Amino acid sequence: MIQQFNLESNYQSLPDSIILQTISYEPDVKIVDSNNKQFILPTISKSCIHPKVCFEFETIVEKIKQEGCWKCEACKTVCQLTDLCKDFRYQVNIEFNEFVTNVMIIEGKLFNKSSRKKRYLDHFTKINIKTNLKKLYQRYVATESSINQIIINDQKNSQKINSGTNKRIQYWAFCLQDKVKITIPVRIIGCRHPECYELTSLLQLQVQGQEQFYVCVYPGCDNPKKRIDISTIDSLFSSLSIDEDLLQIIKKSSPSSVKFIFNYQTQKFEEDVFREKGRIIDPTINNFYQKNQKDINIPFDEFQKQVQQQVAQICQNDIFVEQPQLEQELSSYKFRNLEINMKDQLTGMIIEQPVRCKYCTNFSKCLDLKSYACEFIKKKLIKKTDFFMCPLCQTQFKSTLASCALSTNIYLDQNLLFRMFKDLSYIQTQKFSYLGQQYMIQEFQERQVLTKADYINSLKQKGQSLKIEFKTIFCSLNKNQKLQIPLLLHNCPKKLVIDFYTLYQQMEQCNFKLDNGLILCKCSSCNTTPIKKLAGQIFYHEAFDYALKKFYQSKSNSISFSYDFINDNLTSSQAVADSSALQNITTPQRMGFLEMLNDEEYQNIFGKKLLEGKTFQILNITENFFDGIDVQFNQKGVQNNLQEKKDSMNQNFKNDQTLSKFKFEIKGIQLQLNDNPIISNLDFQA
């Protein structure tokens, strides 16, 4: 047998294989041997082109010593010691956690294997995305994009960098957009908060083509460039950077880990686990195991492994795609005020990853993901019952325990995850105040807003006066309510303004479900077309709010006022009514209150299908409704040409000598699909 030192020395002298750089996309590459152990000195020949198979260096050397050469079992290449090279799995041993068994390769870069649905990962088969991904790799700048550097800078700025005395800084690796566990961490360039995005989530959002722009959803994000253009793949990627530090942290942690702690000594984040004699021990799983050891008939390591497998699946599950009604139910409480118990009833520990089953109706209760998975595995091991019952609502799951998949029955509470890490006071109080009303205000002010700048610029472009009269400081729907946060009813012909708190009262009365629609104005148009969704319908009127605050500061007793936006002051000069000025304002981009397109049946329409041995695929469906107004359906989503048609018709009116005398103009077109065979209950407006 060759001495270990000589073996290691000879191995280190081998060149690196170039095979990794030749791999464009491999979603699942096994990196362990037949015993599920990582290779010690993984080796292939320089001629080998099989990324999924490698061999131990010691075995090859012994073969060469005994027979004079080594023949690759995969490709049958015959070689000598000088023909060998280090397989990329040697790099895996350095970069990844010891328990990682499979990886994903994209354009020569290694990532944890993703358990997301195929449609999310298929983006990496597209040439344009792969080209942009290469550029993204090269655009990494540590001082701008590193999660570690962001924390260090924040601590320095707040003068809290005294190691050993600081509070624990915790980070959960969930995507800001859809709360899945992050595999490929990216952040919008200029954002200075640790929380960031999963690349596949943003790619899915972009290809759906629903929005031209996207705004960072982190509460209170102060990045002046947080509004990015996602109309094309190129524009999306140009606004992103990959966080290499966070990527390394994720790769070094166990596949199910999502929680990390900042280590002040190393100035880096690390996995929130503890080690005992080389063993990784998860605190939550260990707590549950110790309390239930009599009922669990397997060693802790095996129990922990089974739980972590369940957790990994749930963190990347797509239960909302398969059950959209569940997402609608969750969305209905997104803006409610709730007091949530954060003490896990199974372990007594503070909940870190809140979950509940799809049958739970009490949104003020949840369990920790790991403790829920522990209970599920314990019940499977005991085998005293055929069905699993939710510990929260006591509802029995429909599938038997033997065939039951936990990932199709429970879900991470995205609403709570989105907010709970911003305020960690619940760690002491064990209660979390979910401030839905405040979150709704933020959604308007940060995302669904007619900005003051857009308001002024639109008036300037139309040559309109910037002296604006606001005819009332009272809500148009509730005459007793003074405006505090003015909201514009964008599709109302009168361009009326209501107060946010009046809207919120209306939302409470309908239990935050808009199935029957809200009537917020009594005009004939609004009265016959109730609001069934907030997206694109109601906008925070930032210019009005800005002027209103200046008016209130003046202590005037008037119920109306005028504001000069050029000189930035209240004025008594003649002014144009805000409702008239709004007729000339460009339609704001729809930003807030949007859910991702996730209708599996809709996507299946455009998927590839086999018919009599041949593959076919529907690429596009176009419906002509009348006089050139079209709606197109494709895999990216639904598009229409209402705006183009409206502009064309108005141009024809201007060119018509008879109609032009009367200044005839179409102000808006609305198309509502109610019983369309492809998609229903969708309004288009221009």
C-alpha positions in Angstrom: 0.0 0.0 0.0 1.3 3.5 -0.9 2.0 5.7 2.1 -0.7 8.4 2.7 1.8 11.2 2.5 3.1 10.1 -0.9 -0.4 9.5 -2.1 -1.5 13.0 -1.1 1.7 14.6 -2.5 1.3 12.8 -5.8 -2.4 13.8 -6.0 -1.7 17.4 -5.3 0.7 17.5 -8.2 -2.1 16.4 -10.7 -3.6 19.1 -12.8 -7.3 20.1 -12.4 -9.8 18.6 -14.7 -11.2 21.0 -17.3 -14.5 19.1 -17.4 -16.3 21.5 -15.0 -15.7 24.5 -17.4 -17.3 22.5 -20.2 -20.5 21.8 -18.4 -23.3 24.2 -19.4 -26.0 22.9 -17.1 -26.4 19.7 -15.0 -29.2 19.9 -12.5 -28.3 16.8 -10.5 -24.7 15.4 -10.2 -24.0 12.9 -7.5 -20.7 13.7 -5.7 -20.5 10.7 -3.3 -19.5 7.1 -3.7 -21.6 4.0 -3.5 -21.6 4.3 0.3 -22.8 7.9 0.2 -19.5 9.2 1.4 -17.6 12.0 -0.3 -14.6 11.0 -2.3 -11.3 11.6 -0.5 -9.1 12.1 -3.6 -11.5 12.0 -6.6 -9.7 11.4 -9.9 -10.4 10.9 -13.6 -8.2 10.8 -16.7 -7.6 13.9 -18.9 -9.6 12.2 -21.6 -12.6 11.4 -19.5 -15.7 13.5 -20.4 -18.2 12.0 -17.9 -19.1 14.4 -15.1 -21.2 12.0 -13.2 -18.5 9.3 -12.6 -15.1 9.5 -10.9 -12.8 7.2 -9.0 -10.5 7.2 -5.9 -6.9 8.1 -6.7 -5.6 5.4 -4.4 -7.6 2.7 -6.3 -6.2 3.9 -9.6 -2.6 4.0 -8.4 -2.9 0.5 -7.0 -4.2 -0.7 -10.4 -1.4 1.0 -12.3 1.1 -0.5 -9.9 -0.3 -4.0 -10.3 -1.2 -4.1 -14.0 1.0 -1.3 -15.5 -2.0 0.9 -16.5 -5.6 1.8 -15.5 -8.7 1.4 -17.6 -11.5 3.8 -16.8 -14.6 1.8 -16.0 -16.9 4.5 -17.5 -15.3 5.4 -20.9 -12.7 2.6 -21.1 -9.8 5.0 -21.6 -6.5 3.4 -20.8 -4.0 5.6 -19.0 -0.9 6.0 -16.9 -0.2 8.2 -13.9 0.7 11.1 -16.1 -2.7 10.9 -17.8 -4.7 11.6 -14.6 -6.2 14.8 -13.2 -8.1 15.9 -10.2 -11.9 15.5 -10.6 -14.0 18.6 -9.8 -15.3 16.7 -6.7 -12.1 17.6 -5.0 -13.3 21.2 -5.2 -16.6 20.1 -3.8 -14.9 18.7 -0.7 -13.5 22.2 -0.1 -16.6 24.3 -0.9 -19.5 22.1 0.4 -20.8 20.7 3.6 -19.7 17.1 4.4 -23.3 15.9 4.2 -24.0 17.2 0.7 -24.5 14.3 -1.7 -25.7 16.1 -4.9 -24.8 19.4 -6.6 -26.0 21.5 -9.5 -23.7 22.8 -12.1 -24.5 26.0 -14.2 -21.9 27.3 -16.6 -19.0 25.8 -14.7 -20.1 26.9 -11.3 -21.1 24.6 -8.4 -24.3 25.1 -6.4 -26.4 23.0 -4.0 -28.9 20.8 -5.9 -32.2 22.6 -6.1 -35.4 20.8 -5.4 -37.5 23.5 -7.2 -40.0 22.5 -9.9 -38.6 21.9 -13.4 -40.0 25.1 -14.8 -37.9 27.1 -12.5 -34.7 25.3 -13.4 -35.4 25.1 -17.1 -34.4 28.8 -17.3 -30.8 27.6 -17.2 -31.2 25.8 -20.5 -31.7 29.1 -22.3 -28.7 30.6 -24.0 -29.5 34.3 -23.1 -29.8 33.4 -19.5 -26.6 31.4 -19.4 -24.7 34.2 -21.2 -26.0 36.7 -18.6 -25.2 34.3 -15.8 -21.5 34.2 -16.8 -21.5 38.0 -16.6 -23.1 37.9 -13.2 -20.3 35.6 -12.0 -17.7 38.2 -13.0 -19.6 41.2 -11.6 -19.1 40.1 -7.9 -17.6 43.0 -5.8 -17.1 42.0 -2.2 -17.4 45.5 -0.7 -20.7 46.1 -2.5 -22.4 42.7 -2.5 -21.2 40.7 0.5 -23.6 39.9 3.3 -20.6 39.9 5.7 -19.5 43.3 4.5 -23.0 44.7 4.8 -23.1 43.6 8.5 -19.6 44.9 9.2 -20.4 48.3 7.7 -23.7 48.5 9.5 -22.0 47.7 12.8 -19.3 50.3 12.2 -21.8 52.9 11.3 -23.8 52.2 14.5 -20.6 51.8 16.6 -21.5 48.3 17.7 -18.4 46.5 16.5 -17.1 45.6 19.9 -16.7 41.9 19.7 -17.9 39.7 22.5 -20.5 42.2 23.7 -22.8 42.4 20.7 -26.2 40.9 20.4 -26.6 37.9 18.1 -27.2 38.8 14.5 -29.4 36.2 12.8 -30.0 35.7 9.2 -32.5 33.4 7.5 -31.7 32.4 3.9 -35.2 32.9 2.4 -35.9 34.7 -0.8 -37.5 38.1 -0.4 -39.8 37.5 -3.3 -41.5 34.1 -2.6 -39.8 32.9 0.6 -38.2 29.7 -0.8 -34.8 28.6 0.5 -32.1 30.4 -1.3 -29.7 28.4 -3.5 -28.3 31.1 -5.8 -28.3 34.3 -3.8 -28.5 37.6 -5.7 -29.3 41.1 -4.6 -30.4 44.2 -6.4 -27.3 46.4 -6.9 -27.2 49.1 -4.3 -29.3 47.3 -1.7 -27.7 47.4 1.7 -29.8 44.9 3.7 -28.6 41.3 4.3 -31.9 39.8 2.9 -31.7 39.1 -0.8 -33.3 37.0 -3.5 -33.2 33.5 -5.1 -32.2 33.9 -8.7 -34.8 31.4 -10.0 -37.6 33.3 -8.4 -36.7 36.5 -10.2 -36.2 34.7 -13.4 -39.7 33.2 -13.1 -41.1 36.6 -12.4 -39.4 38.1 -15.4 -40.5 35.4 -18.0 -44.1 35.8 -16.9 -44.0 39.2 -18.5 -46.6 40.7 -16.2 -44.6 43.8 -15.2 -42.0 46.0 -16.7 -40.5 47.1 -13.4 -39.9 45.4 -10.1 -39.3 47.1 -6.7 -37.2 45.6 -3.9 -39.8 44.3 -1.4 -37.6 44.5 1.6 -39.5 46.7 4.1 -37.8 50.1 4.4 -35.3 49.5 1.7 -33.5 52.8 1.1 -31.8 51.9 -2.1 -32.5 54.8 -4.6 -32.1 52.2 -7.4 -34.5 49.6 -5.9 -36.9 49.9 -8.8 -35.4 47.9 -11.6 -36.3 47.1 -15.2 -37.3 43.5 -15.7 -38.8 43.8 -19.1 -35.9 41.7 -20.6 -33.5 39.2 -19.3 -30.6 41.5 -20.1 -32.1 44.4 -18.1 -32.9 42.1 -15.1 -29.3 40.7 -14.9 -27.8 44.2 -15.3 -29.4 45.2 -12.0 -28.3 42.1 -10.0 -25.1 40.9 -8.3 -24.4 37.5 -6.9 -23.5 37.4 -3.2 -20.5 35.1 -3.2 -20.0 35.2 0.6 -23.6 34.1 1.2 -23.2 31.5 -1.5 -20.2 30.0 0.3 -22.1 30.1 3.6 -25.0 28.2 2.0 -22.7 25.6 0.4 -20.8 25.0 3.6 -24.0 24.4 5.6 -26.2 21.3 5.8 -28.7 21.2 2.9 -31.7 21.9 5.2 -30.2 24.8 7.1 -31.7 28.3 6.6 -30.6 30.0 9.8 -27.2 31.6 10.2 -25.4 33.5 13.0 -22.8 36.3 12.6 -19.5 35.4 14.3 -17.9 38.5 15.6 -14.5 36.8 15.9 -14.3 35.6 12.2 -16.5 38.5 10.9 -18.5 36.0 9.0 -21.9 34.3 9.1 -21.9 30.6 9.9 -24.5 27.9 10.3 -26.5 28.0 13.6 -25.7 24.5 14.8 -23.3 23.1 17.3 -20.8 20.3 16.9 -20.0 17.4 19.3 -17.1 15.1 18.6 -17.3 15.9 14.9 -21.1 15.5 14.8 -23.4 18.3 13.7 -26.3 18.6 16.1 -29.3 20.8 15.2 -30.7 22.4 18.5 -34.4 22.1 17.6 -34.2 18.5 16.4 -32.1 17.6 19.4 -34.6 19.2 21.8 -37.4 17.2 20.2 -35.4 14.0 20.3 -34.5 14.3 23.9 -38.2 14.9 24.9 -39.5 11.9 22.8 -36.5 9.5 22.9 -38.7 6.7 24.4 -40.9 6.7 21.3 -38.1 7.1 18.7 -36.4 3.8 18.1 -33.5 4.9 15.9 -30.2 6.7 16.8 -30.2 10.5 16.8 -28.1 10.9 13.7 -30.5 8.8 11.6 -33.5 10.7 13.1 -31.9 14.0 12.3 -31.1 13.0 8.8 -34.7 12.0 8.1 -36.0 15.2 9.5 -33.5 17.3 7.5 -34.6 15.6 4.3 -38.2 16.5 5.1 -37.2 20.1 5.9 -35.2 20.5 2.7 -38.2 19.4 0.6 -40.6 21.7 2.4 -38.3 24.7 2.1 -38.3 24.3 -1.7 -41.9 23.0 -2.1 -44.4 24.5 -4.5 -47.6 23.8 -2.6 -49.2 27.1 -3.7 -48.8 26.2 -7.4 -50.6 22.9 -6.9 -53.2 24.4 -4.6 -53.8 28.1 -5.6 -56.8 28.4 -3.4 -54.5 28.0 -0.4 -52.4 30.9 -1.5 -55.6 33.0 -2.0 -56.6 32.2 1.6 -53.1 33.1 2.9 -53.3 36.4 0.9 -56.6 37.3 2.5 -54.9 37.7 5.8 -51.8 39.4 4.5 -52.9 42.8 5.7 -54.8 41.8 8.9 -53.6 42.7 12.4 -52.7 39.6 14.3 -51.0 38.6 17.6 -49.1 35.4 16.9 -47.9 32.9 19.5 -44.2 32.3 18.7 -43.6 29.5 21.3 -43.5 26.1 19.6 -46.0 23.8 21.4 -43.9 20.7 20.6 -40.4 21.8 21.8 -41.1 25.0 23.9 -38.5 26.8 21.7 -39.0 30.0 19.8 -40.4 29.4 16.3 -37.9 30.2 13.6 -39.6 28.8 10.5 -43.4 29.1 11.0 -45.5 26.5 9.3 -49.1 25.2 9.5 -51.0 22.6 7.5 -53.2 23.4 4.6 -56.3 22.7 6.7 -55.4 25.2 9.5 -57.8 28.2 9.6 -56.4 30.0 12.7 -53.5 32.1 11.3 -52.5 33.3 14.7 -51.1 29.8 15.4 -48.1 28.0 13.9 -45.4 25.5 14.6 -41.7 25.5 13.8 -40.9 23.7 10.6 -38.3 21.4 12.2 -40.5 20.4 15.1 -43.4 19.7 12.7 -41.1 17.5 10.7 -39.9 15.8 13.9 -43.5 15.0 14.9 -44.2 13.6 11.4 -41.1 11.3 11.4 -41.8 10.2 15.0 -45.4 9.1 14.0 -44.0 7.2 11.0 -41.5 5.4 13.2 -44.1 4.5 15.9 -46.5 3.0 13.3 -49.4 3.0 15.8 -51.7 4.9 13.4 -52.4 4.8 9.7 -52.9 8.5 9.3 -51.1 11.6 10.5 -53.0 14.3 12.3 -52.0 18.0 12.3 -50.7 18.9 15.8 -52.2 22.4 15.4 -55.8 21.9 14.1 -56.1 18.1 14.7 -57.2 17.6 11.1 -56.3 14.1 9.7 -54.3 14.1 6.5 -56.0 12.3 3.6 -53.0 10.1 2.6 -51.9 7.2 4.8 -48.7 7.8 6.7 -46.9 5.3 4.5 -47.6 7.3 1.4 -48.0 10.8 2.9 -45.7 13.6 1.7 -45.4 16.3 4.3 -44.3 18.8 1.6 -47.8 18.6 0.0 -49.6 19.2 3.2 -47.8 22.0 5.1 -46.4 25.3 4.1 -44.1 28.1 5.4 -46.1 31.2 6.3 -44.8 33.6 3.8 -46.5 36.6 5.3 -45.0 36.0 8.7 -41.6 35.1 7.3 -41.6 38.3 5.4 -41.9 40.4 8.6 -40.7 38.5 11.7 -37.0 38.9 11.1 -37.3 42.7 11.0 -38.3 42.8 14.7 -36.8 40.1 16.9 -38.5 41.4 20.1 -40.7 38.3 20.0 -37.7 36.2 21.1 -38.2 37.7 24.6 -42.0 38.1 24.6 -42.9 34.9 22.7 -45.5 37.0 20.9 -45.2 38.6 17.5 -47.4 41.6 16.6 -48.2 41.2 12.9 -49.1 44.7 11.8 -51.0 44.0 8.7 -52.5 47.6 8.5 -49.0 49.1 8.6 -47.7 46.6 6.0 -50.6 47.6 3.7 -49.6 51.3 4.0 -46.0 50.3 3.1 -47.3 48.4 0.1 -49.0 51.5 -1.2 -46.3 54.0 -0.4 -43.4 51.9 -1.6 -44.8 49.9 -4.5 -48.3 51.0 -5.7 -47.7 54.7 -5.9 -48.2 57.7 -8.3 -44.9 59.3 -7.3 -44.6 63.0 -6.8 -41.8 63.0 -9.4 -44.0 61.2 -12.0 -46.9 63.5 -11.3 -44.8 66.7 -11.8 -42.9 65.3 -14.9 -46.2 64.2 -16.6 -47.7 67.7 -16.1 -44.5 69.3 -17.4 -44.4 67.1 -20.5 -48.1 68.1 -21.3 -47.3 71.8 -20.7 -49.7 71.9 -17.8 -49.6 74.3 -14.9 -47.9 73.1 -11.7 -50.2 75.1 -9.5 -52.7 72.5 -8.4 -55.9 73.0 -6.4 -57.0 70.2 -4.1 -60.7 70.9 -3.7 -61.2 69.0 -0.5 -59.2 67.6 2.4 -61.9 65.1 3.2 -62.3 61.5 2.0 -64.7 61.3 -1.0 -66.3 58.1 0.4 -66.4 59.2 4.1 -67.1 62.9 4.4 -66.3 62.9 8.1 -62.8 61.5 7.5 -60.0 64.0 7.0 -57.5 62.7 4.5 -54.4 61.3 6.2 -53.0 59.0 3.5 -54.6 60.0 0.2 -55.3 57.2 -2.3 -56.3 57.8 -5.9 -59.1 55.8 -7.5 -57.2 55.6 -10.8 -59.9 54.2 -13.0 -62.6 56.5 -11.7 -63.5 59.1 -14.4 -63.7 61.7 -11.6 -60.3 60.8 -10.3 -61.6 60.8 -6.7 -59.4 60.5 -3.7 -60.2 58.4 -0.6 -58.4 58.0 2.6 -56.4 54.8 3.4 -58.1 54.2 6.7 -61.5 54.3 5.0 -60.3 51.8 2.5 -59.0 49.6 5.3 -62.4 49.7 7.0 -64.0 48.5 3.8 -61.4 45.7 3.5 -62.2 44.6 7.1 -65.9 44.5 6.3 -65.4 42.1 3.4 -62.9 40.0 5.4 -60.1 41.1 3.0 -61.7 39.1 0.2 -62.6 41.1 -3.0 -64.6 38.4 -4.7 -67.7 40.5 -4.8 -65.8 43.7 -5.4 -65.6 47.1 -3.5 -67.6 50.1 -4.6 -65.6 53.1 -3.4 -67.3 55.7 -5.6 -71.0 56.2 -6.6 -70.4 57.4 -10.1 -71.9 55.3 -12.9 -68.6 53.9 -13.9 -67.4 52.8 -10.5 -70.8 51.7 -9.4 -71.1 49.2 -12.2 -67.4 48.0 -12.1 -66.6 47.2 -8.5 -62.9 46.8 -7.6 -62.0 43.1 -7.4 -58.3 43.5 -7.0 -56.1 46.3 -5.6 -53.3 45.9 -8.2 -53.4 48.8 -10.7 -56.7 50.2 -9.3 -55.8 52.3 -6.3 -52.6 54.3 -6.0 -51.0 56.3 -3.2 -51.1 59.9 -4.3 -47.6 61.0 -3.2 -47.8 64.6 -4.5 -51.2 65.2 -2.8 -49.8 63.7 0.5 -46.8 66.0 0.2 -48.8 69.1 -0.3 -51.4 68.0 2.3 -48.7 67.8 5.0 -47.6 71.3 4.2 -51.2 72.5 4.4 -51.8 70.9 7.8 -48.7 72.5 9.1 -50.1 75.9 8.1 -53.0 75.4 10.7 -55.5 76.7 8.1 -59.2 76.1 8.8 -60.0 75.8 5.1 -61.3 72.6 3.6 -59.4 73.1 0.3 -56.1 74.5 -0.8 -53.7 75.1 -3.7 -50.1 74.2 -4.0 -47.3 75.5 -6.3 -45.0 72.5 -7.0 -42.5 74.8 -8.8 -41.9 77.1 -5.9 -42.7 74.3 -3.4 -45.2 76.3 -1.3 -48.9 76.9 -0.7 -50.4 79.4 -3.0 -53.5 81.5 -3.4 -53.0 82.0 -7.1 -55.3 80.5 -9.7 -54.7 76.8 -10.0 -55.7 73.7 -12.0 -57.9 71.2 -10.1 -56.0 68.0 -9.2 -58.8 65.9 -10.8 -58.3 67.7 -14.1 -54.5 67.5 -13.8 -54.8 63.7 -13.3 -56.5 63.3 -16.7 -53.1 64.2 -18.2 -51.0 61.9 -16.0 -49.3 58.8 -17.5 -50.7 55.6 -16.1 -48.5 54.5 -13.2 -46.8 51.1 -13.5 -48.6 48.4 -11.5 -46.3 47.7 -8.7 -48.0 46.5 -5.6 -50.5 43.8 -4.5 -49.3 41.3 -7.1 -49.1 37.6 -6.8 -46.8 35.6 -9.1 -48.5 33.8 -12.0 -48.7 30.2 -10.7 -51.6 28.5 -12.3 -50.2 25.0 -13.1 -53.1 24.2 -15.5 -52.5 27.4 -17.4 -48.8 26.5 -17.8 -49.7 23.0 -18.9 -51.6 24.4 -21.9 -48.2 25.5 -23.3 -46.1 22.5 -22.3 -44.7 19.9 -24.7 -47.0 17.0 -25.3 -46.7 13.6 -27.1 -49.2 12.6 -29.7 -48.8 9.4 -31.7 -45.0 9.4 -31.0 -44.5 13.1 -32.1 -43.9 16.1 -29.8 -46.0 19.2 -30.2 -46.3 22.4 -28.3 -48.7 25.3 -28.3 -46.6 28.5 -28.4 -49.2 31.2 -28.5 -53.0 31.6 -28.5 -54.5 34.9 -29.8 -58.1 35.8 -29.3 -59.6 38.7 -31.3 -62.5 40.1 -29.3 -63.6 43.0 -31.6 -62.2 45.5 -34.0 -58.6 44.6 -33.6 -58.5 44.2 -29.9 -56.5 41.1 -29.1 -55.5 39.1 -26.1 -52.5 36.8 -26.3 -51.9 33.8 -24.1 -48.5 32.2 -23.9 -46.1 30.6 -21.4 -45.0 34.0 -20.1 -48.5 35.0 -19.2 -51.3 37.2 -20.7 -50.8 40.3 -22.8 -53.2 42.7 -24.6 -53.1 45.6 -27.0 -55.7 47.9 -25.4 -53.3 50.8 -24.9 -52.1 50.5 -28.5 -55.7 50.3 -29.7 -56.8 53.3 -27.6 -53.9 55.5 -28.9 -54.6 54.4 -32.5 -58.3 55.2 -32.2 -57.7 58.6 -30.6 -55.2 59.4 -33.4 -57.9 58.6 -36.0 -60.3 60.9 -34.2 -57.8 63.8 -34.4 -57.3 63.1 -38.1 -61.0 63.1 -38.7 -62.1 66.7 -39.6 -65.6 66.2 -38.2 -64.7 64.5 -34.9 -61.7 66.7 -34.3 -64.0 69.8 -34.0 -65.7 68.2 -31.0 -62.3 67.1 -29.5 -63.7 63.6 -29.2 -61.4 61.3 -27.2 -61.5 57.8 -25.7 -60.4 58.1 -22.1 -60.3 54.4 -21.4 -61.1 50.8 -22.6 -61.9 48.0 -20.3 -62.0 44.3 -21.2 -63.2 41.8 -18.7 -62.9 38.0 -19.1 -65.4 36.2 -17.0 -66.0 32.8 -18.6 -63.0 32.5 -20.9 -62.0 28.9 -21.4 -58.3 29.8 -20.7 -58.5 32.3 -17.9 -61.3 33.8 -16.0 -62.1 36.9 -13.9 -59.4 39.1 -15.3 -59.8 42.7 -16.1 -57.7 44.6 -18.8 -57.8 48.4 -18.8 -56.1 51.1 -20.8 
